[in-house]
Amino acid sequence: MHRSRRLLALGLPVALTVGALAAPAGAGTIADLARASAATPFPAGCEVSTPGSVNNPNAEVEPWISVDRADDGHAVAVWQQDRWNDGGSRGLMTGVTRNGGRTWSRTFAHFTTCSGGTAANGGDYERASDPWVTIGPDGTAVQIALSFDITTARQAILTSRSTNGGRTWSEPAAVATDDTFAAGLDKESITADPKRKNLVYATWDRFFADPVTGEVTQPTWFARSTDGARTWEPPVVVHDPGPDNGTIGAQIVVTPDGDLLDLFVNFVGASADVVVSRSRDRGTTWEPPVTVGSLGTIGVVDVETGEPIRTGDIIPDIAVDRRTGRVYAAWQDARFSGFQRDGIVLAHSDDGGRTWSSATQVNQAPDVQAFTGSVDVAGDGTVGVTYYDTRNDTPDPATMLTDTWLATSPDGGAHWSERRLGPSFDMRTAPDAGGFFVGDYQGLDHRDDGVFLPFFSAANSGSEANRTDVFAAVLGGDGDHGRGRVERNDHPRTVGARAAERRRHR
């Protein structure tokens, strides 16, 4: 992400040099872990750096995935390629699978100069971050990027579309641009309307520090395309919490009745809440936000050394059950440990986001840190939540062993089972970007047969030349969503206080 918060990160282990990796046998594990990433296609020297900038070639972080509902087995994924320590990456990679995640091909859109961007095609930016992708009902895939310069104030939210399943991508289209150091675009996401062809929705936040008054604002913005992301309508504000307050982490879902719900974090004074705003007219106007729950994250550290892990601590996730309309929100929170350690919590709404249940804990090892949760709902209503935790860490200060998990619930979150998605990995191998970092978010979707398809970044333990890769966890079919028996073994700041951190959080 860009300039907007205190975040940290993670990763997964073992020096992985093959296309698929067998997870270790044992209760709660799965067999097929397919690597989607590969060696970087971007040559050394393609980038612009500044003093103190450190690039991590072959480090892939912050993945997202979208499954094509009209084509069984087809999915498109995106991630940052060659992460920098001080913001962004050399470019954003795209992965395409036609067999449910078992094998992947790779390409990229022209969002940076390293990835083919030029002044002529509109992609001549030095770095890119915050990858996100969506697939519409006609199979058109659209990805979105935060592209920016590290040496100038130029920045933009760009989109690129593919009508051939992700093999090739259009030249970038601008959703929003800025060219002042006083402003910062951040944490954009994109959602194709699941029923209405050519309707695509983008949302993000924009930080602005008035150079005269010093007043800081950071509202959530929205833009709509009615032609499949070829062009974009002028942006509108979803919610502005006022001077010296702010928002972040915006993401849109579409309910079965066609309403848009924009989920984000709302910072007002010393408080922080997960909220949702509704639009009943496809984004033309927005209702005031409704509180989903308080944001009680305290952040994640290596408990042996105290060093920060940059996680999705202020990036909630949202999903909707398309059969019943029930909406779920998941986020990182420390309330169930008495604010001693972060966990993953879940709340739901049965009235289209107007009211919400109390949050319940999802992570199944509550005595250790859990972080960076993603939520999805399979076709039969089974809820899935992925996250990382440190239950298998040891007292050795040289390593921070981390695991990736998928928890599933067939009854709306009342009961959970859990499955480990791969071997333990050393988080400390992940690139340092304001903390050891594998992404502010991770991907989770489900295939047409209803089986979840987790898509996540993992550190290759001890490999400085290839610190991280991204993987698809390929689960079984016939109703097996990845269920397995459980394997057990004061947050807020003001926007003004956070402002000093913004420049390093792309």
Phi and psi in degrees as a GROMACS rama.xvg file:
@    title "Ramachandran Plot"
@    xaxis  label "Phi"
@    yaxis  label "Psi"
@TYPE xy
-108.018  -119.186  HIS-2
-106.109  60.2947  ARG-3
-143.986  29.2217  SER-4
166.922  -174.724  ARG-5
-100.116  99.8275  ARG-6
-121.54  170.93  LEU-7
-140.204  -154.146  LEU-8
-165.934  -167.721  ALA-9
-159.73  -165.639  LEU-10
179.673  177.135  GLY-11
-131.992  159.512  LEU-12
-89.4713  -167.925  PRO-13
61.8829  133.914  VAL-14
-70.9925  103.142  ALA-15
-95.4616  118.998  LEU-16
-126.705  12.6217  THR-17
-122.204  167.967  VAL-18
-73.6382  -26.3672  GLY-19
-140.251  148.853  ALA-20
-129.126  132.944  LEU-21
-84.1228  121.251  ALA-22
-68.3354  153.815  ALA-23
-63.1862  146.94  PRO-24
-69.1554  158.671  ALA-25
138.186  159.57  GLY-26
-58.7969  136.521  ALA-27
84.7963  5.71161  GLY-28
-108.342  165.351  THR-29
-119.177  165.126  ILE-30
-92.3318  -32.4379  ALA-31
-112.148  112.641  ASP-32
-120.447  107.11  LEU-33
-101.314  125.892  ALA-34
-77.9043  125.338  ARG-35
-92.713  -27.2024  ALA-36
-88.9491  169.819  SER-37
-151.369  -172.638  ALA-38
-58.6115  144.45  ALA-39
-60.1343  138.951  THR-40
-89.3503  -3.45224  PRO-41
-92.9893  122.813  PHE-42
-75.4129  148.821  PRO-43
-59.204  138.598  ALA-44
94.6364  -6.12991  GLY-45
-75.0377  -15.3134  CYS-46
-99.8976  167.633  GLU-47
-110.785  129.121  VAL-48
-124.165  168.024  SER-49
-127.043  163.873  THR-50
-53.9998  130.773  PRO-51
93.0575  -12.5557  GLY-52
-75.0034  132.987  SER-53
-127.608  121.03  VAL-54
-95.3309  148.813  ASN-55
-117.802  85.3624  ASN-56
-56.4806  142.444  PRO-57
72.0756  5.55333  ASN-58
-89.0855  115.316  ALA-59
-109.709  128.083  GLU-60
-140.88  167.9  VAL-61
54.9243  63.5696  GLU-62
-85.989  156.573  PRO-63
-141.573  155.06  TRP-64
-141.74  147.525  ILE-65
-136.177  129.39  SER-66
-96.6145  137.689  VAL-67
-80.1271  111.282  ASP-68
-67.8079  -18.9338  ARG-69
-94.7707  -3.41356  ALA-70
-141.26  99.7908  ASP-71
-56.6982  126.207  ASP-72
92.5463  -11.8426  GLY-73
-91.4559  129.07  HIS-74
-145.664  152.82  ALA-75
-122.829  134.656  VAL-76
-129.82  157.148  ALA-77
-137.943  155.813  VAL-78
-161.858  163.844  TRP-79
-77.2513  134.357  GLN-80
-113.414  126.037  GLN-81
66.8212  70.9981  ASP-82
-69.6906  139.094  ARG-83
-91.2289  155.579  TRP-84
-73.8971  -26.9941  ASN-85
-113.189  23.9666  ASP-86
127.165  127.388  GLY-87
72.5352  -168.37  GLY-88
-143.113  172.47  SER-89
-64.6523  -30.8256  ARG-90
-177.199  173.784  GLY-91
-107.822  128.489  LEU-92
-93.9178  154.727  MET-93
-120.945  135.008  THR-94
-115.932  142.723  GLY-95
-128.992  132.025  VAL-96
-123.268  144.432  THR-97
-117.023  4.55149  ARG-98
-132.451  40.5961  ASN-99
73.536  20.2914  GLY-100
101.296  0.385998  GLY-101
-73.325  -38.2499  ARG-102
-134.782  156.206  THR-103
-137.431  140.962  TRP-104
-107.924  162.507  SER-105
-133.676  145.381  ARG-106
-153.567  -169.672  THR-107
-158.983  152.628  PHE-108
-89.0054  164.86  ALA-109
-90.4999  66.0294  HIS-110
-93.0265  -13.3574  PHE-111
-140.675  166.616  THR-112
-64.5653  -34.9494  THR-113
-63.2154  -29.3577  CYS-114
-105.125  24.8125  SER-115
97.3699  5.63728  GLY-116
-73.6002  139.727  GLY-117
-136.959  169.093  THR-118
-61.9756  -32.6699  ALA-119
-70.4036  -37.8866  ALA-120
-97.2376  -0.736976  ASN-121
85.1005  9.04973  GLY-122
-112.465  22.6746  GLY-123
-83.7309  64.9572  ASP-124
-114.365  155.141  TYR-125
-77.978  -30.4225  GLU-126
-146.027  166.959  ARG-127
-144.549  153.601  ALA-128
-150.777  -179.95  SER-129
52.6403  54.9905  ASP-130
-68.9091  143.425  PRO-131
-153.596  149.624  TRP-132
-145.215  151.204  VAL-133
-145.689  153.414  THR-134
-124.766  127.127  ILE-135
-81.5983  175.04  GLY-136
-66.1519  -18.1666  PRO-137
-95.9893  6.75323  ASP-138
90.1035  -2.46676  GLY-139
-70.9206  126.817  THR-140
-98.6519  139.481  ALA-141
-131.844  127.097  VAL-142
-114.515  157.007  GLN-143
-131.928  149.641  ILE-144
-143.123  150.026  ALA-145
-97.9972  106.383  LEU-146
-104.74  141.211  SER-147
-159.749  162.775  PHE-148
-98.4538  144.539  ASP-149
-90.6984  -19.9243  ILE-150
-102.093  -10.1089  THR-151
-134.634  -179.312  THR-152
-89.9926  1.62601  ALA-153
-65.7926  134.656  ARG-154
-158.042  154.788  GLN-155
-158.138  152.298  ALA-156
-101.196  118.89  ILE-157
-120.389  150.513  LEU-158
-126.419  157.094  THR-159
-142.791  142.346  SER-160
-120.098  152.82  ARG-161
-133.954  129.903  SER-162
-106.423  6.7996  THR-163
-123.128  34.1626  ASN-164
82.2115  7.20542  GLY-165
105.967  2.58163  GLY-166
-69.8202  -41.0557  ARG-167
-133.91  158.867  THR-168
-133.66  144.77  TRP-169
-68.5628  164.929  SER-170
-68.2027  154.418  GLU-171
-63.3166  145.707  PRO-172
-116.627  135.103  ALA-173
-86.0635  127.74  ALA-174
-91.1181  -41.8686  VAL-175
-155.261  149.47  ALA-176
-137.758  156.962  THR-177
-147.028  152.763  ASP-178
-143.555  38.4426  ASP-179
-131.874  140.388  THR-180
-68.9716  -12.0639  PHE-181
-77.2651  -13.8005  ALA-182
-117.097  155.101  ALA-183
-148.644  117.398  GLY-184
-80.4814  145.665  LEU-185
-156.284  154.47  ASP-186
42.2961  60.8879  LYS-187
-81.868  154.393  GLU-188
-144.264  165.802  SER-189
-139.625  142.359  ILE-190
-140.535  122.693  THR-191
-82.9344  137.368  ALA-192
-62.4982  126.519  ASP-193
-71.7956  -13.6384  PRO-194
-117.707  -26.5672  LYS-195
-106.498  108.994  ARG-196
-57.5644  137.452  LYS-197
79.2615  -6.09294  ASN-198
-89.6586  120.863  LEU-199
-134.263  140.12  VAL-200
-122.395  133.081  TYR-201
-120.704  145.181  ALA-202
-145.391  149.133  THR-203
-164.18  176.762  TRP-204
-117.872  155.414  ASP-205
-130.602  115.291  ARG-206
-84.3227  136.842  PHE-207
-144.483  126.2  PHE-208
-110.164  108.47  ALA-209
-59.8873  119.927  ASP-210
-69.0538  -15.9393  PRO-211
-93.5523  -51.6193  VAL-212
-91.476  -19.2814  THR-213
78.6441  0.459565  GLY-214
-67.4627  136.052  GLU-215
-110.757  132.249  VAL-216
-131.607  155.761  THR-217
-157.833  71.908  GLN-218
-77.3281  165.452  PRO-219
-91.2912  134.191  THR-220
-115.059  164.3  TRP-221
-147.241  142.515  PHE-222
-139.294  153.65  ALA-223
-127.205  143.331  ARG-224
-116.395  136.409  SER-225
-109.529  6.50002  THR-226
-128.182  35.8944  ASP-227
70.5013  30.7815  GLY-228
75.3737  20.0509  ALA-229
-71.6436  -42.5753  ARG-230
-137.852  165.223  THR-231
-130.263  139.185  TRP-232
-71.0499  160.347  GLU-233
-58.371  139.826  PRO-234
-67.1594  153.115  PRO-235
-129.072  156.911  VAL-236
-84.0431  128.694  VAL-237
-79.5651  -48.8843  VAL-238
-157.709  134.166  HIS-239
-124.093  110.204  ASP-240
-78.0027  1.66135  PRO-241
99.3409  176.812  GLY-242
-57.4991  138.04  PRO-243
61.4713  21.6665  ASP-244
-124.964  175.542  ASN-245
-168.761  177.999  GLY-246
-138.034  163.041  THR-247
-166.473  160.617  ILE-248
81.4977  29.0821  GLY-249
-68.7201  139.95  ALA-250
-155.707  136.872  GLN-251
-108.903  137.268  ILE-252
-123.009  157.481  VAL-253
-112.08  124.73  VAL-254
-77.3223  163.638  THR-255
-58.3828  -25.8127  PRO-256
-88.4553  4.02571  ASP-257
96.0082  -3.36457  GLY-258
-70.0055  148.589  ASP-259
-99.1731  134.329  LEU-260
-117.704  122.523  LEU-261
-107.812  110.527  ASP-262
-92.4593  136.09  LEU-263
-161.429  171.784  PHE-264
-95.4946  135.273  VAL-265
-115.717  115.828  ASN-266
-99.875  120.029  PHE-267
-130.92  114.106  VAL-268
59.1623  -125.691  GLY-269
-95.0158  6.49471  ALA-270
-108.23  154.977  SER-271
-140.298  131.167  ALA-272
-132.36  146.586  ASP-273
-82.082  125.113  VAL-274
-132.802  167.42  VAL-275
-140.566  131.509  VAL-276
-105.7  147.538  SER-277
-115.382  142.897  ARG-278
-124.264  128.156  SER-279
-99.5553  2.04123  ARG-280
-128.992  38.4809  ASP-281
59.3009  34.7242  ARG-282
99.3604  0.480724  GLY-283
-69.0065  -43.7991  THR-284
-131.878  157.051  THR-285
-131.991  137.688  TRP-286
-80.5615  158.639  GLU-287
-58.9527  148.2  PRO-288
-67.7387  147.482  PRO-289
-106.406  136.471  VAL-290
-75.8086  127.034  THR-291
-84.6752  -44.3192  VAL-292
178.308  162.601  GLY-293
-72.3096  150.881  SER-294
-97.2084  108.386  LEU-295
-111.635  34.754  GLY-296
-75.0111  143.812  THR-297
-114.837  -1.33409  ILE-298
89.985  167.733  GLY-299
-124.013  140.115  VAL-300
-136.101  162.181  VAL-301
-73.4572  111.79  ASP-302
-66.5731  -20.6911  VAL-303
-78.3162  -31.246  GLU-304
-117.718  -17.9792  THR-305
81.1853  0.805785  GLY-306
-72.3382  144.778  GLU-307
-76.4837  148.412  PRO-308
-112.638  122.946  ILE-309
-84.2072  113.993  ARG-310
-123.664  -175.602  THR-311
-84.8311  46.8768  GLY-312
-67.318  -26.1748  ASP-313
-123.41  28.6463  ILE-314
-120.125  92.7026  ILE-315
-74.5438  169.089  PRO-316
-130.814  154.95  ASP-317
-139.252  147.02  ILE-318
-151.339  156.584  ALA-319
-129.207  139.676  VAL-320
-81.1629  110.678  ASP-321
-74.785  -10.6977  ARG-322
-82.0584  -46.2903  ARG-323
-105.666  -18.3332  THR-324
85.6005  -1.99797  GLY-325
-64.0065  136.124  ARG-326
-111.225  138.03  VAL-327
-119.722  141.957  TYR-328
-128.909  135.024  ALA-329
-124.799  144.858  ALA-330
-158.164  170.284  TRP-331
-88.3583  132.526  GLN-332
-160.711  146.192  ASP-333
-108.431  9.6884  ALA-334
-61.4846  -34.7494  ARG-335
-81.9664  -3.21735  PHE-336
-110.279  14.3545  SER-337
66.3844  30.1879  GLY-338
61.6893  38.7278  PHE-339
-99.307  -28.4126  GLN-340
-158.589  149.654  ARG-341
-74.5665  146.277  ASP-342
-134.821  -169.248  GLY-343
-116.168  129.067  ILE-344
-121.024  160.414  VAL-345
-138.549  136.86  LEU-346
-129.562  159.283  ALA-347
-137.701  160.237  HIS-348
-131.405  133.145  SER-349
-105.822  7.84609  ASP-350
-129.188  39.1968  ASP-351
70.7059  26.213  GLY-352
91.5835  5.35824  GLY-353
-75.1197  -39.1548  ARG-354
-134.368  157.693  THR-355
-134.556  148.491  TRP-356
-70.3751  167.327  SER-357
-67.6837  151.737  SER-358
-72.5801  142.748  ALA-359
-123.738  156.671  THR-360
-84.1647  138.11  GLN-361
-104.058  -45.4574  VAL-362
-60.8821  135.193  ASN-363
-94.1899  1.01292  GLN-364
-124.915  77.8412  ALA-365
-69.9873  -7.3598  PRO-366
-89.9105  4.84775  ASP-367
-131.069  165.276  VAL-368
-67.5598  136.632  GLN-369
-130.516  145.614  ALA-370
-159.376  162.589  PHE-371
57.8651  69.8392  THR-372
-89.354  144.281  GLY-373
-127.447  145.738  SER-374
-127.829  146.465  VAL-375
-151.415  162.317  ASP-376
-127.205  122.325  VAL-377
-74.1577  172.178  ALA-378
-62.3532  -26.3245  GLY-379
-94.3042  7.83683  ASP-380
94.1324  -3.07117  GLY-381
-65.1436  132.272  THR-382
-93.5224  134.129  VAL-383
-121.798  138.717  GLY-384
-134.671  125.717  VAL-385
-103.338  152.497  THR-386
-166.432  168.558  TYR-387
-106.28  150.892  TYR-388
-149.097  176.268  ASP-389
-119.656  29.425  THR-390
-62.8811  -25.2334  ARG-391
-100.754  11.966  ASN-392
-67.8459  158.119  ASP-393
-118.323  170.928  THR-394
-70.9496  -3.18141  PRO-395
-66.36  116.068  ASP-396
-70.3606  -10.4117  PRO-397
-80.4892  -13.6488  ALA-398
-136.197  156.767  THR-399
-132.573  90.927  MET-400
-72.1112  129.506  LEU-401
-131.912  145.691  THR-402
-125.127  153.444  ASP-403
-108.36  135.534  THR-404
-130.188  149.967  TRP-405
-118.994  116.523  LEU-406
-101.601  136.415  ALA-407
-127.297  147.498  THR-408
-136.189  123.309  SER-409
-85.6248  -5.47068  PRO-410
-126.927  40.8963  ASP-411
71.6686  21.6056  GLY-412
100.935  3.09595  GLY-413
-73.1765  -37.7657  ALA-414
-135.442  145.66  HIS-415
-129.701  145.098  TRP-416
-121.69  164.904  SER-417
-141.582  144.751  GLU-418
-137.551  135.106  ARG-419
-80.3258  137.394  ARG-420
-97.1757  3.05408  LEU-421
170.232  -179.337  GLY-422
-72.1767  159.305  PRO-423
-61.5195  145.804  SER-424
-131.331  160.089  PHE-425
-92.394  106.646  ASP-426
-56.994  -29.5692  MET-427
-70.5673  -9.58292  ARG-428
-81.4412  -21.7284  THR-429
-61.0804  153.449  ALA-430
-61.0763  146.683  PRO-431
-90.647  115.562  ASP-432
-137.939  68.5274  ALA-433
76.204  27.8196  GLY-434
130.64  155.594  GLY-435
-60.3432  130.532  PHE-436
-136.133  123.821  PHE-437
-120.016  1.41216  VAL-438
140.696  147.921  GLY-439
-76.2591  -12.5962  ASP-440
-155.396  165.767  TYR-441
-135.153  161.361  GLN-442
-93.0281  147.254  GLY-443
-154.207  123.88  LEU-444
-143.156  -174.691  ASP-445
-135.294  148.633  HIS-446
-76.5762  172.562  ARG-447
-62.1961  -26.2223  ASP-448
-81.9846  4.56691  ASP-449
90.6662  -4.08377  GLY-450
-80.7815  135.007  VAL-451
-66.6884  146.825  PHE-452
-126.347  84.7825  LEU-453
-67.4905  142.379  PRO-454
-138.559  113.309  PHE-455
-146.987  161.782  PHE-456
-96.552  144.051  SER-457
-140.958  140.705  ALA-458
-82.7187  140.786  ALA-459
-91.1258  97.0995  ASN-460
-49.8218  122.762  SER-461
79.5044  0.55354  GLY-462
-98.9681  97.2221  SER-463
-72.2522  -21.5428  GLU-464
-83.585  -15.6922  ALA-465
-149.299  72.7905  ASN-466
-65.5918  -36.427  ARG-467
-143.353  158.98  THR-468
-137.357  168.719  ASP-469
-113.988  144.233  VAL-470
-134.183  148.261  PHE-471
-104.621  131.387  ALA-472
-93.9932  109.065  ALA-473
-92.8079  112.207  VAL-474
-96.5632  173.521  LEU-475
-79.502  178.823  GLY-476
-109.835  -156.813  GLY-477
54.7939  44.9863  ASP-478
85.1103  -2.68078  GLY-479
-83.7252  100.559  ASP-480
-81.6244  2.82509  HIS-481
106.5  17.2931  GLY-482
-72.5127  140.979  ARG-483
-153.267  163.105  GLY-484
-67.8339  153.251  ARG-485
-64.5774  128.433  VAL-486
-95.6258  118.468  GLU-487
-112.367  -171.175  ARG-488
-38.2455  -60.4392  HIS-491
-66.0618  150.98  PRO-492
-131.01  159.312  ARG-493
-75.0001  160.647  THR-494
-60.6021  -37.3452  VAL-495
-60.5829  -40.9089  GLY-496
-69.52  -31.9919  ALA-497
-76.673  -20.0962  ARG-498
-58.8723  -35.34  ALA-499
-64.2211  -20.8067  ALA-500
-89.8523  -11.8015  GLU-501
-63.7181  -38.3088  ARG-502
-63.4216  -18.9396  ARG-503
-107.072  12.544  ARG-504
-115.996  31.5226  HIS-505
